[in-house]
Amino acid sequence: METNHQIILLYYREGLSQRKIAKKLHIHRLTVRYRIAEYELFKSSPLSGQDKPSSLLISIYAPVLYTTVRTAQSDA
């Protein structure tokens, strides 16, 4: 797990090439390539962003909340 983290940091923060990361960490270049591709896939998944679940929840519950607020306002 530690190596995966190092690969991503070296690639995105440090800007190292896949070949340089492989040499630095003493792992196969294809392993580096695979881990970066895996991370890219994770990043593009719908639940990878912190704001996406809350946006989803808001879109689901917005009509209910809107109706509840409107009802409370009209009762007041």
N, C-alpha and C positions, 0 to 999 in steps of 0.2 A: 504494500500500500504506500509506503514511504517513497518508493521509486516512482510510482505514478505521479505523486504530488511534485516530486523534483522535476520530472519530465515536463509537466505542464508549466511550472514556474520558469524553467530554463528556456522553454520554447516561446512563451508569450511575454514574460517580463524581461528576460535577458536577450531575447532575440537570437538565440543560438540555432544553428541548423540542426536538422535531425542527426546528421552524421557526427557533428561535434558533441551533441548530447550523448549519443551512443558511446563515443570514445571516453568522454568524461565519466560516465557512470559504469563503464565496462559492461555494457549490454549490447545485444544485437540491434542493428539499425532498424530492422523490421519490427522489433518490439516497440521501439520509439514511435515508429510510424503508426502502428496499431493503436497504441495508447492515445496518441493525439487524435486519431480518427474516432476512437471511442468517446473521447471527451467532446469532440465536435458534435457527435450524435446526441450526447447527453445535453449539451447546451441548447440544441435545437428542439429538444422534446418539450411538449406543452407545459410540463410542470417544473421545468428547471429554473424559471424566473420566480423571484419572490413575490412579485406583484400579480402574477397570473392567477394563483388560486383565489386571492381576495377579489380580483376582478370577476372571476367566475361566480363566486358566492354573491357578489353584489348583483350581477345580472340575473341570478336565480331568484334572489329575495327582494329585489327592487320593487316589483309590482305589489308584493304583499306589504312591504314597508310603506309604500306610497299610499295604499288604500287605508292602512291602519292610521297613518298620520292624518289623512283627509277626514276620516271618520272621527278621530279625536278632536280635530279642529271644529268640525260642524256641531259636535256635541257640546262644545264649550261655550 
